[in-house]
Amino acid sequence: MEVLSKSPQFKVLAILAQRPQEDLTKTEIAQKAGIGRTTLYRVWNDLERMKAIAPSRHVGAVTLYRMNPQSSVVQSFLSITKSLTTVTDAVARIEQLRKLEESAKSEYGASVPAGPNVLMKLLKADSVSAETAKQRTVLQFSQHESDALKGLVTAGLVFDNAGALYLSQLGVQTAQGAAKIWSSENSQSVDQAISTARVALNLINQEIRRLKGQVPK
């Protein structure tokens, strides 16, 4: 956005886009955009030719202006700002997931520990109540997981009713946390975020190409 808004014309649009319902004088526009009045008057004809700005009302002899949402230039500009927000959010999501993954791997290693794996298996099997409890034989635990199960029962994360296993409420929450770290959904979430960012970047490129044909150099 900083690169896009280097020209005085787009500095004006960036300011007006932040205040779409606010009426501003030319002096206020110049001040908020960080440009001089002389520069604003120099590019004012450009803004009017692009139909990017329009008078909104008069206060005595003073004319107030606001962004014209019907302008194709303005629509492209707003589309770019919206897409940039999408990209920023997607990148933040990817960073969050990557840090979570790195933290888990540094503490537990790349493979899933037996305890969390038991919790995730129960969660995936929907063993979250006495009514939906699953028999231990159905869950096909490894020896390490069977050993870990004892500790989970003692900790109150798993209930064992004569071999029928199900998660306690705390166990469900713990299993959900483990799934965020180790399940394949983590990788899928990263892929989705990357895909979202790519779509948004493609939209930005399209709008910038469109702007090149509409905006004076």
N, CA, C and O of each residue as an XYZ file, in Angstrom:
868
protein
N       0.822     -1.198      0.000
C       0.000      0.000      0.000
C       0.860      1.254      0.000
O       0.494      2.259     -0.610
N       2.006      1.202      0.683
C       2.910      2.363      0.675
C       3.417      2.637     -0.743
O       3.489      3.787     -1.177
N       3.767      1.560     -1.457
C       4.247      1.721     -2.836
C       3.136      2.260     -3.721
O       3.348      3.170     -4.522
N       1.942      1.683     -3.566
C       0.808      2.079     -4.389
C       0.437      3.536     -4.158
O      -0.016      4.217     -5.078
N       0.628      4.016     -2.938
C       0.173      5.363     -2.576
C       1.278      6.416     -2.648
O       1.165      7.476     -2.033
N       2.344      6.129     -3.397
C       3.420      7.118     -3.493
C       2.997      8.355     -4.272
O       3.414      9.464     -3.941
N       2.175      8.181     -5.299
C       1.757      9.334     -6.092
C       0.779     10.181     -5.278
O       0.022      9.638     -4.473
N       0.781     11.507     -5.475
C      -0.140     12.378     -4.731
C      -1.598     11.982     -4.948
O      -2.411     12.048     -4.025
N      -1.929     11.562     -6.199
C      -3.311     11.180     -6.478
C      -3.770     10.052     -5.562
O      -4.867     10.094     -5.004
N      -2.914      9.045     -5.417
C      -3.319      7.892     -4.609
C      -3.176      8.153     -3.114
O      -3.832      7.498     -2.304
N      -2.321      9.104     -2.746
C      -2.290      9.517     -1.341
C      -3.639     10.110     -0.954
O      -4.150      9.869      0.139
N      -4.199     10.882     -1.862
C      -5.525     11.461     -1.623
C      -6.573     10.361     -1.531
O      -7.405     10.364     -0.624
N      -6.531      9.416     -2.475
C      -7.509      8.330     -2.471
C      -7.390      7.475     -1.210
O      -8.395      7.039     -0.648
N      -6.152      7.241     -0.772
C      -5.946      6.428      0.432
C      -6.575      7.088      1.647
O      -7.183      6.416      2.480
N      -6.431      8.399      1.747
C      -7.018      9.136      2.875
C      -8.540      9.115      2.798
O      -9.217      8.876      3.798
N      -9.070      9.366      1.610
C     -10.526      9.386      1.457
C     -11.127      7.996      1.666
O     -12.245      7.868      2.165
N     -10.381      6.956      1.283
C     -10.877      5.587      1.460
C     -11.017      5.245      2.943
O     -11.852      4.423      3.319
N     -10.198      5.879      3.780
C     -10.298      5.663      5.224
C     -11.475      6.418      5.826
O     -11.912      6.119      6.937
N     -11.987      7.402      5.083
C     -13.082      8.243      5.585
C     -14.154      8.385      4.500
O     -14.428      9.498      4.049
N     -14.762      7.273      4.075
C     -15.684      7.331      2.931
C     -16.904      8.203      3.162
O     -17.476      8.716      2.201
N     -17.320      8.386      4.410
C     -18.522      9.183      4.701
C     -18.199     10.585      5.209
O     -19.100     11.351      5.552
N     -16.917     10.914      5.257
C     -16.516     12.208      5.822
C     -16.326     13.246      4.720
O     -15.684     12.981      3.704
N     -16.886     14.417      4.935
C     -16.732     15.521      3.986
C     -15.508     16.345      4.383
O     -15.360     16.734      5.542
N     -14.630     16.606      3.407
C     -13.391     17.309      3.700
C     -13.185     18.468      2.744
O     -13.574     18.404      1.578
N     -12.567     19.529      3.251
C     -12.170     20.638      2.382
C     -10.871     20.257      1.683
O     -10.220     19.279      2.053
N     -10.501     21.034      0.673
C      -9.243     20.772     -0.022
C      -8.059     20.885      0.939
O      -7.110     20.103      0.870
N      -8.132     21.883      1.849
C      -7.053     22.065      2.824
C      -6.935     20.845      3.721
O      -5.826     20.388      4.001
N      -8.081     20.303      4.184
C      -8.064     19.126      5.057
C      -7.550     17.895      4.308
O      -6.823     17.077      4.871
N      -7.930     17.774      3.048
C      -7.457     16.649      2.237
C      -5.945     16.693      2.103
O      -5.268     15.681      2.282
N      -5.416     17.873      1.786
C      -3.966     18.019      1.629
C      -3.240     17.693      2.930
O      -2.224     16.997      2.917
N      -3.756     18.194      4.057
C      -3.109     17.954      5.351
C      -3.112     16.470      5.707
O      -2.087     15.918      6.108
N      -4.258     15.834      5.560
C      -4.377     14.426      5.943
C      -3.581     13.519      5.003
O      -3.081     12.473      5.416
N      -3.466     13.926      3.737
C      -2.709     13.131      2.771
C      -1.209     13.380      2.876
O      -0.410     12.650      2.290
N      -0.832     14.412      3.624
C       0.591     14.712      3.796
C       1.213     15.346      2.562
O       2.397     15.150      2.290
N       0.423     16.101      1.819
C       0.949     16.801      0.642
C       0.623     18.287      0.777
O      -0.270     18.672      1.532
N       1.355     19.110      0.038
C       1.103     20.539      0.085
C      -0.110     20.927     -0.748
O      -0.534     20.184     -1.633
N      -0.658     22.088     -0.457
C      -1.819     22.572     -1.229
C      -1.451     22.753     -2.693
O      -2.267     22.509     -3.581
N      -0.217     23.184     -2.942
C       0.219     23.378     -4.328
C       0.187     22.056     -5.085
O      -0.272     21.998     -6.225
N       0.679     20.990     -4.445
C       0.666     19.664     -5.063
C      -0.762     19.199     -5.288
O      -1.082     18.648     -6.341
N      -1.632     19.424     -4.288
C      -3.026     19.004     -4.425
C      -3.685     19.696     -5.622
O      -4.381     19.052     -6.406
N      -3.467     20.994     -5.759
C      -4.067     21.713     -6.890
C      -3.496     21.230     -8.222
O      -4.182     21.238     -9.244
N      -2.225     20.808     -8.194
C      -1.595     20.322     -9.428
C      -2.235     19.027     -9.914
O      -2.362     18.801    -11.117
N      -2.640     18.171     -8.960
C      -3.199     16.869     -9.358
C      -4.732     16.847     -9.298
O      -5.354     15.823     -9.580
N      -5.325     17.968     -8.935
C      -6.786     17.983     -8.757
C      -7.518     17.644    -10.056
O      -8.517     16.925    -10.050
N      -7.007     18.170    -11.166
C      -7.647     17.862    -12.454
C      -7.597     16.369    -12.759
O      -8.541     15.809    -13.317
N      -6.473     15.720    -12.383
C      -6.370     14.268    -12.569
C      -7.478     13.557    -11.789
O      -8.146     12.666    -12.313
N      -7.660     13.960    -10.542
C      -8.672     13.327     -9.688
C     -10.075     13.525    -10.258
O     -10.916     12.628    -10.199
N     -10.309     14.703    -10.804
C     -11.632     14.972    -11.389
C     -11.831     14.204    -12.683
O     -12.927     13.709    -12.947
N     -10.764     14.095    -13.509
C     -10.870     13.327    -14.753
C     -11.149     11.848    -14.475
O     -11.879     11.189    -15.215
N     -10.550     11.345    -13.392
C     -10.788      9.953    -12.998
C     -12.141      9.789    -12.310
O     -12.569      8.677    -12.001
N     -12.809     10.934    -12.075
C     -14.084     10.938    -11.336
C     -13.923     10.268     -9.980
O     -14.849      9.654     -9.449
N     -12.710     10.406     -9.433
C     -12.396      9.755     -8.170
C     -12.880     10.553     -6.973
O     -13.007     10.023     -5.869
N     -13.146     11.818     -7.199
C     -13.538     12.693     -6.108
C     -14.684     13.567     -6.588
O     -14.744     13.949     -7.757
N     -15.584     13.877     -5.680
C     -16.758     14.655     -6.085
C     -17.170     15.582     -4.951
O     -17.015     15.237     -3.779
N     -17.700     16.772     -5.295
C     -18.198     17.667     -4.243
C     -19.403     17.035     -3.552
O     -20.274     16.460     -4.205
N     -19.443     17.147     -2.244
C     -20.542     16.541     -1.479
C     -21.535     17.587     -0.974
O     -22.745     17.365     -0.997
N     -21.011     18.733     -0.515
C     -21.909     19.802     -0.064
C     -21.109     21.097      0.069
O     -19.883     21.110     -0.040
N     -21.831     22.165      0.303
C     -21.209     23.484      0.443
C     -21.521     24.038      1.828
O     -22.637     23.911      2.332
N     -20.520     24.650      2.422
C     -20.703     25.365      3.683
C     -20.275     26.805      3.425
O     -19.088     27.127      3.471
N     -21.243     27.660      3.157
C     -20.942     29.020      2.748
C     -20.253     28.988      1.395
O     -20.776     28.434      0.428
N     -19.067     29.592      1.340
C     -18.321     29.619      0.085
C     -17.357     28.438     -0.038
O     -16.649     28.312     -1.037
N     -17.332     27.582      0.969
C     -16.386     26.455      0.991
C     -17.065     25.191      0.468
O     -18.172     24.844      0.879
N     -16.373     24.514     -0.450
C     -16.878     23.245     -0.988
C     -16.207     22.083     -0.274
O     -14.991     22.072     -0.086
N     -17.016     21.102      0.121
C     -16.507     19.899      0.764
C     -16.567     18.741     -0.228
O     -17.446     18.683     -1.088
N     -15.609     17.819     -0.091
C     -15.492     16.717     -1.061
C     -15.416     15.376     -0.328
O     -15.096     15.299      0.858
N     -15.723     14.339     -1.080
C     -15.522     12.979     -0.601
C     -15.244     12.074     -1.796
O     -15.437     12.474     -2.944
N     -14.792     10.858     -1.523
C     -14.501      9.891     -2.577
C     -15.788      9.511     -3.306
O     -16.850      9.380     -2.697
N     -15.668      9.338     -4.618
C     -16.806      8.922     -5.428
C     -16.771      7.402     -5.616
O     -15.957      6.906     -6.395
N     -17.632      6.651     -4.922
C     -17.576      5.185     -5.000
C     -17.978      4.626     -6.359
O     -17.761      3.445     -6.629
N     -18.564      5.465     -7.222
C     -18.976      5.006     -8.553
C     -17.827      5.024     -9.554
O     -17.935      4.444    -10.635
N     -16.730      5.686     -9.201
C     -15.581      5.770    -10.100
C     -14.929      4.403    -10.264
O     -14.713      3.695     -9.280
N     -14.615      4.032    -11.494
C     -13.957      2.749    -11.743
C     -12.568      2.723    -11.110
O     -12.116      1.676    -10.646
N     -11.889      3.877    -11.088
C     -10.578      3.964    -10.451
C     -10.704      3.718     -8.953
O      -9.921      2.974     -8.363
N     -11.697      4.350     -8.353
C     -11.934      4.174     -6.918
C     -12.281      2.722     -6.609
O     -11.802      2.161     -5.624
N     -13.109      2.120     -7.445
C     -13.494      0.726     -7.225
C     -12.281     -0.196     -7.289
O     -12.157     -1.121     -6.485
N     -11.379      0.057     -8.252
C     -10.152     -0.736     -8.345
C      -9.282     -0.524     -7.110
O      -8.725     -1.472     -6.556
N      -9.176      0.731     -6.690
C      -8.359      1.073     -5.532
C      -8.890      0.388     -4.273
O      -8.118     -0.169     -3.492
N     -10.207      0.432     -4.079
C     -10.809     -0.201     -2.903
C     -10.664     -1.718     -2.956
O     -10.469     -2.369     -1.930
N     -10.761     -2.272     -4.162
C     -10.586     -3.714     -4.326
C      -9.170     -4.128     -3.940
O      -8.963     -5.166     -3.312
N      -8.201     -3.302     -4.324
C      -6.798     -3.589     -3.972
C      -6.602     -3.537     -2.464
O      -5.971     -4.425     -1.891
N      -7.136     -2.507     -1.819
C      -6.968     -2.386     -0.362
C      -7.625     -3.557      0.357
O      -7.089     -4.062      1.343
N      -8.791     -3.993     -0.134
C      -9.472     -5.145      0.478
C      -8.655     -6.426      0.285
O      -8.522     -7.235      1.204
N      -8.114     -6.594     -0.919
C      -7.308     -7.791     -1.207
C      -6.020     -7.791     -0.400
O      -5.556     -8.847      0.029
N      -5.438     -6.616     -0.192
C      -4.222     -6.524      0.619
C      -4.502     -6.947      2.060
O      -3.667     -7.592      2.694
N      -5.668     -6.585      2.570
C      -6.059     -7.012      3.911
C      -6.188     -8.531      3.969
O      -5.783     -9.162      4.945
N      -6.760     -9.110      2.907
C      -6.895    -10.575      2.837
C      -5.530    -11.248      2.861
O      -5.328    -12.244      3.555
N      -4.592    -10.688      2.089
C      -3.229    -11.240      2.051
C      -2.581    -11.144      3.430
O      -1.974    -12.103      3.906
N      -2.713     -9.989      4.063
C      -2.117     -9.782      5.388
C      -2.678    -10.777      6.400
O      -1.931    -11.363      7.184
N      -3.997    -10.966      6.380
C      -4.627    -11.914      7.306
C      -4.157    -13.346      7.040
O      -3.921    -14.117      7.971
N      -4.025    -13.689      5.758
C      -3.578    -15.043      5.400
C      -2.146    -15.277      5.858
O      -1.828    -16.342      6.385
N      -1.287    -14.294      5.661
C       0.114    -14.422      6.085
C       0.194    -14.550      7.605
O       0.978    -15.346      8.121
N      -0.614    -13.768      8.319
C      -0.627    -13.852      9.786
C      -1.071    -15.241     10.234
O      -0.526    -15.790     11.192
N      -2.059    -15.811      9.544
C      -2.554    -17.151      9.876
C      -1.467    -18.199      9.634
O      -1.277    -19.105     10.445
N      -0.759    -18.068      8.516
C       0.329    -19.004      8.205
C       1.423    -18.918      9.266
O       1.926    -19.940      9.733
N       1.787    -17.695      9.641
C       2.827    -17.512     10.659
C       2.408    -18.141     11.987
O       3.219    -18.765     12.672
N       1.132    -17.968     12.342
C       0.624    -18.526     13.594
C       0.720    -20.052     13.585
O       1.153    -20.661     14.563
N       0.314    -20.658     12.478
C       0.352    -22.119     12.371
C       1.782    -22.641     12.348
O       2.086    -23.670     12.952
N       2.659    -21.921     11.644
C       4.061    -22.347     11.575
C       4.717    -22.299     12.958
O       5.445    -23.216     13.336
N       4.457    -21.236     13.700
C       5.040    -21.106     15.039
C       4.517    -22.200     15.966
O       5.261    -22.750     16.778
N       3.222    -22.507     15.833
C       2.631    -23.571     16.637
C       3.289    -24.907     16.327
O       3.587    -25.696     17.224
N       3.509    -25.145     15.033
C       4.138    -26.392     14.600
C       5.583    -26.477     15.088
O       6.018    -27.513     15.591
N       6.318    -25.382     14.936
C       7.722    -25.369     15.361
C       7.846    -25.561     16.868
O       8.737    -26.264     17.346
N       6.935    -24.924     17.614
C       6.956    -25.050     19.069
C       6.703    -26.491     19.494
O       7.373    -27.013     20.386
N       5.729    -27.130     18.845
C       5.400    -28.514     19.179
C       6.559    -29.446     18.843
O       6.905    -30.330     19.627
N       7.150    -29.242     17.681
C       8.250    -30.118     17.261
C       9.480    -29.945     18.146
O      10.174    -30.915     18.450
N       9.747    -28.700     18.558
C      10.918    -28.474     19.406
C      10.729    -29.096     20.785
O      11.699    -29.497     21.428
N       9.473    -29.175     21.241
C       9.218    -29.714     22.572
C       9.006    -31.221     22.557
O       9.447    -31.927     23.465
N       8.320    -31.716     21.506
C       7.943    -33.126     21.500
C       8.573    -33.932     20.372
O       8.514    -35.162     20.377
N       9.186    -33.234     19.391
C       9.707    -33.942     18.233
C       8.678    -33.970     17.114
O       7.535    -33.549     17.286
N       9.104    -34.469     15.976
C       8.238    -34.448     14.791
C       7.086    -35.440     14.892
O       6.004    -35.189     14.363
N       7.309    -36.558     15.564
C       6.255    -37.569     15.674
C       5.305    -37.230     16.815
O       5.684    -36.568     17.781
N       4.063    -37.696     16.689
C       3.051    -37.401     17.696
C       3.291    -38.276     18.925
O       3.401    -39.494     18.787
N       3.376    -37.692     20.126
C       3.525    -38.500     21.342
C       2.313    -39.411     21.524
O       1.227    -39.140     21.013
N       2.527    -40.495     22.263
C       1.468    -41.493     22.414
C       0.223    -40.924     23.082
O      -0.896    -41.204     22.652
N       0.413    -40.123     24.134
C      -0.738    -39.574     24.857
C      -1.654    -38.729     23.985
O      -2.849    -39.011     23.896
N      -1.115    -37.694     23.338
C      -1.953    -36.897     22.442
C      -2.574    -37.718     21.313
O      -3.693    -37.444     20.879
N      -1.838    -38.726     20.842
C      -2.371    -39.557     19.762
C      -3.607    -40.327     20.221
O      -4.561    -40.484     19.459
N      -3.591    -40.812     21.478
C      -4.758    -41.499     22.040
C      -5.946    -40.547     22.098
O      -7.058    -40.908     21.711
N      -5.710    -39.331     22.583
C      -6.784    -38.339     22.684
C      -7.360    -38.008     21.317
O      -8.576    -37.894     21.161
N      -6.484    -37.852     20.321
C      -6.963    -37.524     18.973
C      -7.744    -38.681     18.360
O      -8.721    -38.465     17.642
N      -7.313    -39.907     18.642
C      -8.043    -41.071     18.126
C      -9.444    -41.123     18.704
O     -10.405    -41.393     17.983
N      -9.569    -40.864     20.003
C     -10.882    -40.855     20.653
C     -11.754    -39.727     20.108
O     -12.952    -39.903     19.885
N     -11.140    -38.579     19.899
C     -11.889    -37.444     19.354
C     -12.371    -37.742     17.939
O     -13.523    -37.473     17.599
N     -11.489    -38.295     17.122
C     -11.851    -38.637     15.746
C     -12.950    -39.694     15.704
O     -13.786    -39.693     14.800
N     -12.947    -40.602     16.692
C     -13.969    -41.655     16.759
C     -15.249    -41.161     17.416
O     -16.200    -41.923     17.589
N     -15.270    -39.859     17.787
C     -16.435    -39.254     18.441
C     -16.743    -39.917     19.778
O     -17.904    -39.993     20.180
N     -15.718    -40.394     20.464
C     -15.894    -40.994     21.795
C     -15.845    -39.882     22.839
O     -14.846    -39.714     23.538
N     -16.930    -39.134     22.934
C     -16.948    -37.950     23.789
C     -18.005    -38.041     24.890
O     -18.224    -37.073     25.618
N     -18.651    -39.180     25.017
C     -19.647    -39.377     26.076
C     -19.812    -40.870     26.310
O     -19.318    -41.694     25.540
N     -20.514    -41.205     27.389
C     -20.738    -42.623     27.701
C     -21.551    -43.297     26.601
O     -21.393    -44.489     26.334
N     -22.433    -42.505     25.960
C     -23.277    -43.067     24.896
C     -22.484    -43.372     23.634
O     -22.834    -44.283     22.884
N     -21.414    -42.611     23.397
C     -20.631    -42.804     22.164
C     -19.286    -43.476     22.433
O     -18.409    -43.496     21.569
N     -19.133    -44.026     23.638
C     -17.864    -44.655     24.016
C     -17.516    -45.798     23.065
O     -18.395    -46.505     22.571
N     -16.221    -45.961     22.821
C     -15.737    -47.015     21.919
C     -14.908    -48.029     22.706
O     -14.173    -47.669     23.626
N     -15.036    -49.283     22.332
C     -14.256    -50.323     22.976
C     -12.775    -50.167     22.625
O     -12.419    -49.762     21.518
N     -11.940    -50.493     23.578
C     -10.501    -50.346     23.393
C     -10.009    -51.144     22.182
O      -9.115    -50.697     21.463
N     -10.584    -52.307     21.964
C     -10.142    -53.161     20.854
C     -10.427    -52.517     19.504
O      -9.690    -52.738     18.542
N     -11.485    -51.727     19.428
C     -11.858    -51.072     18.167
C     -10.852    -49.982     17.814
O     -10.596    -49.733     16.636
N     -10.289    -49.341     18.812
C      -9.411    -48.190     18.596
C      -8.001    -48.579     18.177
O      -7.242    -47.736     17.701
N      -7.643    -49.846     18.349
C      -6.361    -50.380     17.867
C      -5.159    -49.549     18.354
O      -4.394    -49.004     17.558
N      -5.025    -49.474     19.666
C      -3.902    -48.754     20.249
C      -2.619    -49.569     20.139
O      -2.630    -50.797     20.228
N      -1.527    -48.863     19.944
C      -0.212    -49.514     20.002
C       0.136    -49.753     21.469
O      -0.581    -49.313     22.368
N       1.242    -50.452     21.699
C       1.648    -50.719     23.078
C       1.954    -49.418     23.810
O       1.576    -49.253     24.970
N       2.641    -48.488     23.133
C       2.969    -47.189     23.744
C       1.697    -46.418     24.069
O       1.606    -45.775     25.115
N       0.717    -46.481     23.176
C      -0.542    -45.770     23.413
C      -1.314    -46.406     24.567
O      -1.932    -45.700     25.365
N      -1.281    -47.733     24.658
C      -1.951    -48.419     25.771
C      -1.322    -48.034     27.100
O      -2.014    -47.845     28.100
N       0.003    -47.920     27.093
C       0.699    -47.495     28.310
C       0.326    -46.053     28.672
O       0.123    -45.732     29.843
N       0.239    -45.192     27.657
C      -0.104    -43.784     27.890
C      -1.543    -43.640     28.366
O      -1.865    -42.708     29.104
N      -2.406    -44.558     27.948
C      -3.826    -44.495     28.306
C      -4.015    -44.522     29.821
O      -4.896    -43.844     30.350
N      -3.206    -45.292     30.508
C      -3.336    -45.391     31.966
C      -3.179    -44.016     32.615
O      -3.947    -43.638     33.499
N      -2.174    -43.285     32.160
C      -1.946    -41.951     32.705
C      -3.077    -40.989     32.371
O      -3.428    -40.136     33.186
N      -3.653    -41.122     31.170
C      -4.758    -40.253     30.760
C      -6.003    -40.512     31.597
O      -6.739    -39.585     31.934
N      -6.233    -41.780     31.930
C      -7.368    -42.128     32.790
C      -7.154    -41.563     34.191
O      -8.064    -40.989     34.788
N      -5.931    -41.736     34.708
C      -5.602    -41.220     36.044
C      -5.753    -39.696     36.097
O      -6.187    -39.144     37.108
N      -5.389    -39.019     34.992
C      -5.466    -37.554     34.931
C      -6.892    -37.053     34.709
O      -7.139    -35.848     34.761
N      -7.824    -37.958     34.464
C      -9.213    -37.545     34.265
C      -9.512    -37.044     32.870
O     -10.542    -36.410     32.643
N      -8.615    -37.324     31.928
C      -8.851    -36.914     30.545
C      -9.676    -37.955     29.791
O     -10.386    -37.627     28.841
N      -9.576    -39.201     30.222
C     -10.299    -40.297     29.571
C     -11.019    -41.109     30.643
O     -10.461    -41.374     31.708
N     -12.258    -41.501     30.358
C     -13.003    -42.399     31.235
C     -12.962    -43.804     30.640
O     -13.109    -43.988     29.432
N     -12.758    -44.789     31.515
C     -12.715    -46.193     31.094
C     -13.834    -46.937     31.812
O     -13.737    -47.217     33.007
N     -14.898    -47.254     31.076
C     -16.045    -47.952     31.649
C     -16.041    -49.393     31.148
O     -16.662    -49.727     30.140
N     -15.319    -50.233     31.888
C     -15.214    -51.653     31.536
C     -14.722    -51.852     30.110
O     -15.240    -52.686     29.367
N     -13.694    -51.057     29.735
C     -13.112    -51.196     28.408
C     -13.708    -50.281     27.364
O     -13.176    -50.159     26.261
N     -14.829    -49.626     27.711
C     -15.428    -48.637     26.802
C     -14.841    -47.265     27.144
O     -15.025    -46.771     28.257
N     -14.149    -46.661     26.206
C     -13.406    -45.420     26.464
C     -14.107    -44.212     25.878
O     -14.676    -44.276     24.788
N     -14.060    -43.102     26.615
C     -14.549    -41.828     26.071
C     -13.866    -40.672     26.790
O     -13.405    -40.810     27.923
N     -13.813    -39.542     26.114
C     -13.123    -38.357     26.635
C     -13.983    -37.620     27.643
O     -15.201    -37.528     27.490
N     -13.337    -37.095     28.676
C     -14.015    -36.161     29.573
C     -14.075    -34.804     28.876
O     -13.503    -34.636     27.798
N     -14.754    -33.847     29.474
C     -14.824    -32.521     28.865
C     -13.428    -31.910     28.729
O     -13.097    -31.303     27.711
N     -12.615    -32.086     29.783
C     -11.232    -31.605     29.714
C     -10.452    -32.375     28.661
O      -9.597    -31.812     27.977
N     -10.750    -33.666     28.533
C     -10.088    -34.487     27.520
C     -10.408    -34.030     26.116
O      -9.544    -34.038     25.239
N     -11.666    -33.625     25.898
C     -12.072    -33.115     24.584
C     -11.284    -31.857     24.245
O     -10.773    -31.718     23.133
N     -11.187    -30.940     25.209
C     -10.451    -29.691     24.980
C      -8.976    -29.965     24.707
O      -8.373    -29.341     23.833
N      -8.405    -30.893     25.453
C      -6.995    -31.245     25.260
C      -6.777    -31.904     23.907
O      -5.791    -31.631     23.222
N      -7.708    -32.772     23.529
C      -7.611    -33.445     22.226
C      -7.720    -32.440     21.083
O      -7.013    -32.555     20.081
N      -8.596    -31.464     21.233
C      -8.742    -30.434     20.198
C      -7.462    -29.617     20.072
O      -7.046    -29.269     18.966
N      -6.834    -29.311     21.217
C      -5.563    -28.589     21.184
C      -4.473    -29.401     20.515
O      -3.677    -28.872     19.740
N      -4.442    -30.700     20.822
C      -3.447    -31.576     20.196
C      -3.666    -31.670     18.693
O      -2.709    -31.718     17.920
N      -4.935    -31.695     18.283
C      -5.252    -31.802     16.860
C      -4.762    -30.575     16.098
O      -4.335    -30.678     14.948
N      -4.828    -29.412     16.746
C      -4.361    -28.188     16.086
C      -2.862    -28.248     15.808
O      -2.373    -27.663     14.843
N      -2.142    -28.965     16.669
C      -0.685    -29.051     16.525
C      -0.276    -30.161     15.569
O       0.564    -29.955     14.692
N      -0.871    -31.344     15.739
C      -0.338    -32.520     15.045
C      -1.194    -33.064     13.905
O      -0.688    -33.806     13.063
N      -2.461    -32.717     13.862
C      -3.291    -33.356     12.832
C      -2.978    -32.784     11.459
O      -2.364    -31.725     11.334
N      -3.413    -33.506     10.430
C      -3.195    -33.054      9.050
C      -3.959    -31.781      8.752
O      -3.685    -31.098      7.765
N      -4.945    -31.455      9.630
C      -5.723    -30.232      9.417
C      -4.845    -28.999      9.503
O      -5.145    -27.971      8.896
N      -3.746    -29.102     10.263
C      -2.818    -27.979     10.368
C      -2.223    -27.656      9.007
O      -2.199    -26.499      8.587
N      -1.735    -28.703      8.313
C      -1.167    -28.515      6.972
C      -2.233    -28.030      5.998
O      -1.964    -27.196      5.134
N      -3.443    -28.558      6.145
C      -4.530    -28.128      5.268
C      -4.860    -26.656      5.488
O      -5.152    -25.925      4.541
N      -4.809    -26.225      6.767
C      -5.088    -24.818      7.066
C      -4.039    -23.908      6.443
O      -4.359    -22.837      5.928
N      -2.783    -24.344      6.496
C      -1.715    -23.564      5.864
C      -1.936    -23.494      4.357
O      -1.815    -22.428      3.753
N      -2.260    -24.629      3.757
C      -2.508    -24.667      2.306
C      -3.671    -23.750      1.934
O      -3.616    -23.046      0.926
N      -4.725    -23.760      2.756
C      -5.881    -22.903      2.484
C      -5.499    -21.432      2.574
O      -5.926    -20.620      1.752
N      -4.686    -21.090      3.587
C      -4.255    -19.702      3.749
C      -3.396    -19.256      2.571
O      -3.537    -18.140      2.072
N      -2.502    -20.145      2.131
C      -1.661    -19.833      0.969
C      -2.524    -19.652     -0.274
O      -2.296    -18.734     -1.062
N      -3.509    -20.520     -0.450
C      -4.405    -20.422     -1.594
C      -5.182    -19.117     -1.567
O      -5.355    -18.465     -2.597
N      -5.652    -18.739     -0.375
C      -6.382    -17.472     -0.225
C      -5.498    -16.290     -0.596
O      -5.933    -15.369     -1.287
N      -4.242    -16.325     -0.127
C      -3.315    -15.234     -0.431
C      -3.035    -15.151     -1.928
O      -2.947    -14.057     -2.487
N      -2.895    -16.311     -2.578
C      -2.626    -16.314     -4.023
C      -3.789    -15.711     -4.804
O      -3.585    -14.928     -5.732
N      -4.999    -16.080     -4.425
C      -6.185    -15.530     -5.099
C      -6.225    -14.016     -4.935
O      -6.474    -13.282     -5.891
N      -5.975    -13.557     -3.704
C      -5.997    -12.119     -3.440
C      -4.913    -11.390     -4.224
O      -5.150    -10.301     -4.746
N      -3.716    -11.988     -4.309
C      -2.622    -11.366     -5.069
C      -2.946    -11.300     -6.557
O      -2.607    -10.322     -7.224
N      -3.593    -12.324     -7.074
C      -4.015    -12.297     -8.480
C      -5.023    -11.173     -8.723
O      -4.966    -10.486     -9.743
N      -5.936    -10.994     -7.785
C      -6.919     -9.907     -7.909
C      -6.220     -8.548     -7.881
O      -6.578     -7.637     -8.628
N      -5.211     -8.427     -7.004
C      -4.461     -7.167     -6.929
C      -3.770     -6.888     -8.260
O      -3.814     -5.763     -8.759
N      -3.136     -7.897     -8.833
C      -2.456     -7.724    -10.119
C      -3.430     -7.301    -11.207
O      -3.114     -6.436    -12.025
N      -4.604     -7.902    -11.220
C      -5.616     -7.546    -12.224
C      -6.050     -6.088    -12.069
O      -6.178     -5.356    -13.051
N      -6.274     -5.681    -10.816
C      -6.719     -4.306    -10.585
C      -5.620     -3.299    -10.920
O      -5.905     -2.218    -11.436
N      -4.362     -3.651    -10.628
C      -3.257     -2.734    -10.953
C      -3.127     -2.574    -12.467
O      -2.886     -1.470    -12.956
N      -3.285     -3.675    -13.215
C      -3.253     -3.569    -14.680
C      -4.402     -2.700    -15.189
O      -4.243     -1.932    -16.138
N      -5.549     -2.833    -14.549
C      -6.700     -2.024    -14.948
C      -6.446     -0.549    -14.653
O      -6.809      0.323    -15.442
N      -5.818     -0.279    -13.505
C      -5.535      1.108    -13.116
C      -4.554      1.762    -14.090
O      -4.667      2.950    -14.393
N      -3.597      0.982    -14.573
C      -2.585      1.555    -15.489
C      -3.231      2.191    -16.704
O      -2.716      3.166    -17.252
N      -4.356      1.641    -17.123
C      -5.025      2.189    -18.307
C      -5.921      3.357    -17.991
O      -6.426      4.014    -18.901
N      -6.133      3.636    -16.685
C      -7.079      4.692    -16.311
C      -6.437      5.908    -15.662
O      -6.981      7.011    -15.703
N      -5.261      5.687    -15.056
C      -4.650      6.738    -14.268
C      -3.552      7.451    -15.048
O      -2.683      6.790    -15.616
N      -3.566      8.778    -15.092
C      -2.487      9.508    -15.765
C      -1.142      9.216    -15.108
O      -1.062      9.031    -13.894
N      -0.086      9.177    -15.921
C       1.224      8.844    -15.375
C       1.656      9.843    -14.292
O       2.740      9.709    -13.725
